[in-house]
Amino acid sequence: MILPTKGIAADRALLTIGARIIEELDEAATVSGIWYLVRHGKSEDRDAPPLTFDWFVLALDLLYATGAIQHGPANTLRRAR
């Protein structure tokens, strides 16, 4: 689930989704703002199956647990410094 396996493609692994989130997170944003950026942003692969919100939230949880993202002002998330 975190890494690609025989049952989970590389583009569906949480680390891959987390990398897409970090790539889009140039400045502090709300969860819904990050969701929009990841779904419609520059890194979107048109051939990949659509990302579901539950996988997106799991990737956010992974990034937060590893210290890659932090709380920002006004309930926003930002890259860790």
A tleap script that builds the chain and sets N, CA, C and O, in Angstrom:
source leaprc.protein.ff14SB
mol = sequence {
  NMET ILE LEU PRO THR LYS GLY ILE ALA ALA
  ASP ARG ALA LEU LEU THR ILE GLY ALA ARG
  ILE ILE GLU GLU LEU ASP GLU ALA ALA THR
  VAL SER GLY ILE TRP TYR LEU VAL ARG HIE
  GLY LYS SER GLU ASP ARG ASP ALA PRO PRO
  LEU THR PHE ASP TRP PHE VAL LEU ALA LEU
  ASP LEU LEU TYR ALA THR GLY ALA ILE GLN
  HIE GLY PRO ALA ASN THR LEU ARG ARG ALA
  CARG
}
set mol.1.N position { 0.825 -1.186 0.000 }
set mol.1.CA position { 0.000 0.000 0.000 }
set mol.1.C position { 0.876 1.259 0.000 }
set mol.1.O position { 0.621 2.199 -0.753 }
set mol.2.N position { 1.897 1.268 0.841 }
set mol.2.CA position { 2.790 2.422 0.854 }
set mol.2.C position { 3.702 2.376 -0.362 }
set mol.2.O position { 3.921 3.384 -1.034 }
set mol.3.N position { 4.224 1.199 -0.627 }
set mol.3.CA position { 5.075 0.979 -1.796 }
set mol.3.C position { 4.312 0.160 -2.824 }
set mol.3.O position { 3.356 -0.528 -2.465 }
set mol.4.N position { 4.703 0.212 -4.091 }
set mol.4.CA position { 4.056 -0.631 -5.095 }
set mol.4.C position { 4.276 -2.113 -4.776 }
set mol.4.O position { 5.340 -2.505 -4.297 }
set mol.5.N position { 3.275 -2.907 -5.045 }
set mol.5.CA position { 3.362 -4.354 -4.863 }
set mol.5.C position { 2.784 -5.023 -6.095 }
set mol.5.O position { 2.459 -4.367 -7.085 }
set mol.6.N position { 2.662 -6.332 -6.015 }
set mol.6.CA position { 2.066 -7.064 -7.125 }
set mol.6.C position { 0.605 -6.653 -7.330 }
set mol.6.O position { 0.107 -6.666 -8.455 }
set mol.7.N position { -0.069 -6.291 -6.252 }
set mol.7.CA position { -1.472 -5.918 -6.343 }
set mol.7.C position { -1.738 -4.427 -6.447 }
set mol.7.O position { -2.863 -4.018 -6.734 }
set mol.8.N position { -0.719 -3.611 -6.217 }
set mol.8.CA position { -0.883 -2.151 -6.270 }
set mol.8.C position { 0.114 -1.585 -7.264 }
set mol.8.O position { 1.325 -1.735 -7.104 }
set mol.9.N position { -0.406 -0.939 -8.284 }
set mol.9.CA position { 0.452 -0.356 -9.324 }
set mol.9.C position { 1.274 0.790 -8.753 }
set mol.9.O position { 0.918 1.374 -7.729 }
set mol.10.N position { 2.363 1.101 -9.418 }
set mol.10.CA position { 3.269 2.156 -8.947 }
set mol.10.C position { 2.568 3.507 -8.839 }
set mol.10.O position { 2.863 4.274 -7.922 }
set mol.11.N position { 1.654 3.813 -9.748 }
set mol.11.CA position { 0.972 5.110 -9.697 }
set mol.11.C position { -0.104 5.172 -8.611 }
set mol.11.O position { -0.642 6.248 -8.348 }
set mol.12.N position { -0.429 4.046 -7.979 }
set mol.12.CA position { -1.429 4.011 -6.909 }
set mol.12.C position { -0.803 3.890 -5.526 }
set mol.12.O position { -1.518 3.958 -4.526 }
set mol.13.N position { 0.508 3.714 -5.442 }
set mol.13.CA position { 1.175 3.596 -4.146 }
set mol.13.C position { 1.105 4.931 -3.408 }
set mol.13.O position { 1.128 5.993 -4.031 }
set mol.14.N position { 1.019 4.872 -2.098 }
set mol.14.CA position { 0.883 6.095 -1.311 }
set mol.14.C position { 2.092 7.005 -1.440 }
set mol.14.O position { 1.946 8.227 -1.388 }
set mol.15.N position { 3.278 6.445 -1.605 }
set mol.15.CA position { 4.458 7.297 -1.797 }
set mol.15.C position { 4.383 8.063 -3.117 }
set mol.15.O position { 4.807 9.216 -3.187 }
set mol.16.N position { 3.858 7.445 -4.139 }
set mol.16.CA position { 3.708 8.126 -5.427 }
set mol.16.C position { 2.679 9.246 -5.323 }
set mol.16.O position { 2.904 10.352 -5.815 }
set mol.17.N position { 1.565 8.959 -4.689 }
set mol.17.CA position { 0.536 9.982 -4.503 }
set mol.17.C position { 1.075 11.105 -3.616 }
set mol.17.O position { 0.817 12.281 -3.873 }
set mol.18.N position { 1.820 10.741 -2.575 }
set mol.18.CA position { 2.438 11.744 -1.714 }
set mol.18.C position { 3.413 12.630 -2.468 }
set mol.18.O position { 3.490 13.832 -2.216 }
set mol.19.N position { 4.153 12.042 -3.387 }
set mol.19.CA position { 5.082 12.835 -4.205 }
set mol.19.C position { 4.319 13.826 -5.070 }
set mol.19.O position { 4.762 14.960 -5.254 }
set mol.20.N position { 3.176 13.408 -5.603 }
set mol.20.CA position { 2.350 14.330 -6.389 }
set mol.20.C position { 1.839 15.475 -5.519 }
set mol.20.O position { 1.777 16.620 -5.965 }
set mol.21.N position { 1.474 15.161 -4.281 }
set mol.21.CA position { 0.997 16.200 -3.363 }
set mol.21.C position { 2.113 17.194 -3.071 }
set mol.21.O position { 1.904 18.404 -3.153 }
set mol.22.N position { 3.288 16.694 -2.735 }
set mol.22.CA position { 4.430 17.570 -2.437 }
set mol.22.C position { 4.788 18.424 -3.652 }
set mol.22.O position { 5.127 19.600 -3.513 }
set mol.23.N position { 4.713 17.830 -4.836 }
set mol.23.CA position { 5.020 18.569 -6.067 }
set mol.23.C position { 4.070 19.751 -6.264 }
set mol.23.O position { 4.491 20.813 -6.722 }
set mol.24.N position { 2.816 19.576 -5.927 }
set mol.24.CA position { 1.817 20.627 -6.124 }
set mol.24.C position { 1.769 21.634 -4.973 }
set mol.24.O position { 1.211 22.719 -5.131 }
set mol.25.N position { 2.338 21.295 -3.832 }
set mol.25.CA position { 2.209 22.113 -2.629 }
set mol.25.C position { 3.319 23.157 -2.572 }
set mol.25.O position { 4.262 23.027 -1.793 }
set mol.26.N position { 3.202 24.193 -3.402 }
set mol.26.CA position { 4.194 25.262 -3.441 }
set mol.26.C position { 4.017 26.256 -2.299 }
set mol.26.O position { 4.989 26.859 -1.844 }
set mol.27.N position { 2.795 26.429 -1.839 }
set mol.27.CA position { 2.502 27.336 -0.731 }
set mol.27.C position { 1.420 26.701 0.122 }
set mol.27.O position { 0.792 25.727 -0.292 }
set mol.28.N position { 1.197 27.243 1.306 }
set mol.28.CA position { 0.200 26.689 2.216 }
set mol.28.C position { -1.172 26.665 1.547 }
set mol.28.O position { -1.559 27.611 0.861 }
set mol.29.N position { -1.897 25.575 1.758 }
set mol.29.CA position { -3.217 25.419 1.149 }
set mol.29.C position { -4.085 24.557 2.058 }
set mol.29.O position { -3.579 23.793 2.878 }
set mol.30.N position { -5.388 24.691 1.901 }
set mol.30.CA position { -6.325 23.854 2.638 }
set mol.30.C position { -6.344 22.465 2.018 }
set mol.30.O position { -5.828 22.255 0.920 }
set mol.31.N position { -6.942 21.525 2.732 }
set mol.31.CA position { -7.037 20.163 2.205 }
set mol.31.C position { -7.826 20.160 0.899 }
set mol.31.O position { -7.433 19.490 -0.057 }
set mol.32.N position { -8.931 20.898 0.846 }
set mol.32.CA position { -9.716 20.928 -0.393 }
set mol.32.C position { -8.944 21.606 -1.518 }
set mol.32.O position { -9.083 21.220 -2.679 }
set mol.33.N position { -8.138 22.603 -1.194 }
set mol.33.CA position { -7.304 23.241 -2.208 }
set mol.33.C position { -6.243 22.300 -2.749 }
set mol.33.O position { -5.982 22.272 -3.951 }
set mol.34.N position { -5.630 21.527 -1.857 }
set mol.34.CA position { -4.629 20.543 -2.290 }
set mol.34.C position { -5.292 19.461 -3.132 }
set mol.34.O position { -4.733 19.019 -4.136 }
set mol.35.N position { -6.483 19.037 -2.721 }
set mol.35.CA position { -7.237 18.027 -3.477 }
set mol.35.C position { -7.475 18.514 -4.907 }
set mol.35.O position { -7.280 17.762 -5.862 }
set mol.36.N position { -7.895 19.767 -5.051 }
set mol.36.CA position { -8.127 20.326 -6.382 }
set mol.36.C position { -6.826 20.363 -7.187 }
set mol.36.O position { -6.813 19.988 -8.359 }
set mol.37.N position { -5.740 20.811 -6.567 }
set mol.37.CA position { -4.458 20.894 -7.274 }
set mol.37.C position { -3.981 19.530 -7.757 }
set mol.37.O position { -3.511 19.388 -8.886 }
set mol.38.N position { -4.107 18.543 -6.902 }
set mol.38.CA position { -3.641 17.202 -7.277 }
set mol.38.C position { -4.523 16.615 -8.372 }
set mol.38.O position { -4.020 15.969 -9.291 }
set mol.39.N position { -5.824 16.833 -8.284 }
set mol.39.CA position { -6.733 16.279 -9.302 }
set mol.39.C position { -6.613 16.988 -10.645 }
set mol.39.O position { -6.805 16.360 -11.687 }
set mol.40.N position { -6.296 18.291 -10.644 }
set mol.40.CA position { -6.289 19.070 -11.881 }
set mol.40.C position { -4.945 19.705 -12.193 }
set mol.40.O position { -4.840 20.497 -13.129 }
set mol.41.N position { -3.922 19.374 -11.431 }
set mol.41.CA position { -2.638 20.046 -11.564 }
set mol.41.C position { -1.770 19.529 -12.686 }
set mol.41.O position { -2.181 18.694 -13.493 }
set mol.42.N position { -0.555 20.052 -12.714 }
set mol.42.CA position { 0.383 19.757 -13.795 }
set mol.42.C position { 0.867 18.319 -13.796 }
set mol.42.O position { 1.289 17.821 -14.839 }
set mol.43.N position { 0.820 17.631 -12.647 }
set mol.43.CA position { 1.362 16.279 -12.583 }
set mol.43.C position { 0.334 15.206 -12.909 }
set mol.43.O position { 0.652 14.018 -12.862 }
set mol.44.N position { -0.869 15.591 -13.232 }
set mol.44.CA position { -1.922 14.620 -13.511 }
set mol.44.C position { -1.612 13.824 -14.767 }
set mol.44.O position { -1.426 14.392 -15.843 }
set mol.45.N position { -1.557 12.524 -14.626 }
set mol.45.CA position { -1.350 11.622 -15.755 }
set mol.45.C position { -2.723 11.271 -16.319 }
set mol.45.O position { -3.544 10.669 -15.627 }
set mol.46.N position { -2.966 11.630 -17.532 }
set mol.46.CA position { -4.293 11.434 -18.144 }
set mol.46.C position { -4.638 9.960 -18.352 }
set mol.46.O position { -5.816 9.622 -18.472 }
set mol.47.N position { -3.641 9.076 -18.397 }
set mol.47.CA position { -3.903 7.656 -18.607 }
set mol.47.C position { -4.136 6.901 -17.300 }
set mol.47.O position { -4.620 5.770 -17.321 }
set mol.48.N position { -3.802 7.505 -16.181 }
set mol.48.CA position { -3.953 6.844 -14.884 }
set mol.48.C position { -5.419 6.869 -14.452 }
set mol.48.O position { -6.156 7.791 -14.802 }
set mol.49.N position { -5.837 5.864 -13.698 }
set mol.49.CA position { -7.201 5.906 -13.165 }
set mol.49.C position { -7.343 7.078 -12.200 }
set mol.49.O position { -6.359 7.483 -11.580 }
set mol.50.N position { -8.539 7.627 -12.060 }
set mol.50.CA position { -8.710 8.803 -11.197 }
set mol.50.C position { -8.375 8.481 -9.738 }
set mol.50.O position { -8.630 7.381 -9.248 }
set mol.51.N position { -7.809 9.451 -9.080 }
set mol.51.CA position { -7.447 9.320 -7.673 }
set mol.51.C position { -8.700 9.504 -6.825 }
set mol.51.O position { -9.453 10.458 -7.020 }
set mol.52.N position { -8.919 8.593 -5.890 }
set mol.52.CA position { -10.069 8.720 -4.997 }
set mol.52.C position { -9.662 9.500 -3.751 }
set mol.52.O position { -8.486 9.559 -3.390 }
set mol.53.N position { -10.652 10.092 -3.109 }
set mol.53.CA position { -10.377 10.940 -1.950 }
set mol.53.C position { -9.788 10.141 -0.792 }
set mol.53.O position { -8.945 10.658 -0.059 }
set mol.54.N position { -10.215 8.892 -0.613 }
set mol.54.CA position { -9.676 8.110 0.501 }
set mol.54.C position { -8.182 7.836 0.335 }
set mol.54.O position { -7.443 7.883 1.318 }
set mol.55.N position { -7.719 7.552 -0.886 }
set mol.55.CA position { -6.285 7.356 -1.130 }
set mol.55.C position { -5.533 8.673 -0.959 }
set mol.55.O position { -4.402 8.685 -0.472 }
set mol.56.N position { -6.152 9.772 -1.354 }
set mol.56.CA position { -5.554 11.089 -1.172 }
set mol.56.C position { -5.335 11.377 0.314 }
set mol.56.O position { -4.262 11.836 0.706 }
set mol.57.N position { -6.346 11.109 1.138 }
set mol.57.CA position { -6.237 11.358 2.574 }
set mol.57.C position { -5.212 10.423 3.211 }
set mol.57.O position { -4.471 10.841 4.100 }
set mol.58.N position { -5.158 9.174 2.775 }
set mol.58.CA position { -4.137 8.262 3.293 }
set mol.58.C position { -2.736 8.768 2.964 }
set mol.58.O position { -1.830 8.665 3.791 }
set mol.59.N position { -2.553 9.310 1.772 }
set mol.59.CA position { -1.252 9.870 1.393 }
set mol.59.C position { -0.930 11.098 2.242 }
set mol.59.O position { 0.217 11.279 2.651 }
set mol.60.N position { -1.927 11.947 2.514 }
set mol.60.CA position { -1.714 13.090 3.412 }
set mol.60.C position { -1.310 12.614 4.803 }
set mol.60.O position { -0.402 13.177 5.416 }
set mol.61.N position { -1.983 11.580 5.300 }
set mol.61.CA position { -1.640 11.026 6.612 }
set mol.61.C position { -0.200 10.531 6.641 }
set mol.61.O position { 0.522 10.766 7.610 }
set mol.62.N position { 0.212 9.850 5.589 }
set mol.62.CA position { 1.585 9.352 5.498 }
set mol.62.C position { 2.581 10.508 5.498 }
set mol.62.O position { 3.591 10.459 6.200 }
set mol.63.N position { 2.299 11.543 4.716 }
set mol.63.CA position { 3.192 12.703 4.663 }
set mol.63.C position { 3.276 13.401 6.017 }
set mol.63.O position { 4.354 13.828 6.430 }
set mol.64.N position { 2.149 13.517 6.704 }
set mol.64.CA position { 2.142 14.166 8.015 }
set mol.64.C position { 2.887 13.313 9.042 }
set mol.64.O position { 3.654 13.838 9.849 }
set mol.65.N position { 2.663 12.005 9.011 }
set mol.65.CA position { 3.321 11.107 9.968 }
set mol.65.C position { 4.835 11.084 9.782 }
set mol.65.O position { 5.575 10.916 10.751 }
set mol.66.N position { 5.294 11.249 8.558 }
set mol.66.CA position { 6.735 11.245 8.300 }
set mol.66.C position { 7.355 12.628 8.442 }
set mol.66.O position { 8.571 12.773 8.322 }
set mol.67.N position { 6.536 13.644 8.695 }
set mol.67.CA position { 7.055 14.990 8.889 }
set mol.67.C position { 7.313 15.747 7.603 }
set mol.67.O position { 8.014 16.758 7.618 }
set mol.68.N position { 6.766 15.284 6.492 }
set mol.68.CA position { 6.980 15.956 5.205 }
set mol.68.C position { 6.079 17.174 5.033 }
set mol.68.O position { 6.419 18.093 4.289 }
set mol.69.N position { 4.924 17.191 5.718 }
set mol.69.CA position { 4.043 18.352 5.697 }
set mol.69.C position { 3.717 18.733 7.132 }
set mol.69.O position { 3.812 17.908 8.040 }
set mol.70.N position { 3.330 19.998 7.330 }
set mol.70.CA position { 3.009 20.524 8.654 }
set mol.70.C position { 1.752 21.380 8.582 }
set mol.70.O position { 1.303 21.786 7.510 }
set mol.71.N position { 1.196 21.641 9.777 }
set mol.71.CA position { 0.092 22.600 9.873 }
set mol.71.C position { 0.622 23.984 9.565 }
set mol.71.O position { 1.713 24.356 9.996 }
set mol.72.N position { -0.156 24.737 8.821 }
set mol.72.CA position { 0.158 26.135 8.577 }
set mol.72.C position { -0.883 26.999 9.256 }
set mol.72.O position { -1.713 26.492 10.009 }
set mol.73.N position { -0.851 28.293 9.002 }
set mol.73.CA position { -1.854 29.177 9.601 }
set mol.73.C position { -3.240 28.930 8.995 }
set mol.73.O position { -3.361 28.526 7.839 }
set mol.74.N position { -4.263 29.176 9.782 }
set mol.74.CA position { -5.663 29.099 9.331 }
set mol.74.C position { -6.023 27.733 8.755 }
set mol.74.O position { -6.623 27.649 7.684 }
set mol.75.N position { -5.660 26.666 9.462 }
set mol.75.CA position { -6.009 25.296 9.060 }
set mol.75.C position { -5.517 24.926 7.670 }
set mol.75.O position { -6.223 24.253 6.919 }
set mol.76.N position { -4.340 25.351 7.333 }
set mol.76.CA position { -3.739 24.979 6.057 }
set mol.76.C position { -2.613 23.986 6.299 }
set mol.76.O position { -2.154 23.801 7.426 }
set mol.77.N position { -2.187 23.360 5.229 }
set mol.77.CA position { -1.037 22.462 5.260 }
set mol.77.C position { 0.046 23.052 4.380 }
set mol.77.O position { -0.243 23.715 3.384 }
set mol.78.N position { 1.287 22.811 4.750 }
set mol.78.CA position { 2.410 23.300 3.957 }
set mol.78.C position { 3.539 22.292 4.046 }
set mol.78.O position { 3.547 21.420 4.915 }
set mol.79.N position { 4.498 22.426 3.130 }
set mol.79.CA position { 5.685 21.580 3.190 }
set mol.79.C position { 6.433 21.841 4.486 }
set mol.79.O position { 6.446 22.963 4.992 }
set mol.80.N position { 7.049 20.807 5.014 }
set mol.80.CA position { 7.876 20.975 6.216 }
set mol.80.C position { 9.130 21.751 5.861 }
set mol.80.O position { 9.641 21.662 4.745 }
set mol.81.N position { 9.610 22.502 6.812 }
set mol.81.CA position { 10.833 23.283 6.584 }
set mol.81.C position { 12.038 22.504 6.999 }
set mol.81.O position { 13.161 22.995 6.883 }
savepdb mol mol.pdb
quit
